[in-house]
Amino acid sequence: MLDAGCGTGLMLQELGPLGTAEGVDISDEALQFCRMRGLDKVRNADVLDLPFDAGRFDFITALDVLEHLDDDTGALREFDRVLKPGGRAFIFVPAHRWLWSLQDEVSHHKRRYIGRTLREAVLSGGLEVERLTYVSTFLLPVIFIGRQWLKVRLKFRTVNTENDLHPAWSNGILRKIFELEMPVLRRTNMPFGASILCVARKPQ
């Protein structure tokens, strides 16, 4: 397994019980956090030029990665190259340009996707779309209202993050709302939401 853009290693920890998991990231600081978590199969590498032989991995995770890249299709071509035939890439990206906000700016995002644009990028990268669904549907009204409130705040004060838009005690409530969505997603795709999940497959 490969976590492409592994950040500080949270996803790698989740993948660990499933088998051998490796990670790449371009941030040495993030990789240092990985190693502090005891994750030693990590290296500094660009997802546009993965340092692995063709057909190495059964699956790849790329969570909140493609939106940072000028050439998202190039990264998907690399995923296709290093996947085994029939292997899968699990891709998670932010949705809807009308949700663009300060957090996109400070995170250096290049774009937000809709289902059509993510599907086109995946297909251009040589992969097949096995499943594509919006997620964070139940939280979309909360996210939208929060970002409108942020625009108001920015008119009166300097704000550098969205992380303090809601009080800490509300995290548990928001998590429960998100978890309510999971049984629905097991049965059907959602037509709208704040993010998109795509399961892409390399042809046999």
Secondary structure, DSSP 8 states (H G I E B T S, - for coil): -EEET-TTSHHHHHHGGGS--EEEES-HHHHHHHHHTT--SEEE--TTS-SS-TT-EEEEEEES-GGG-S-HHHHHHHHHHHEEEEEEEEEEEEB-GGG--HHHHHTT----B-HHHHHHHHHHTT-EEEEEEEE--TTHHHHHHHHHHHHHHHTTS----STTSS-GGGHHHHHHHHHHHHHHHHH--BS--SEEEEEEE---
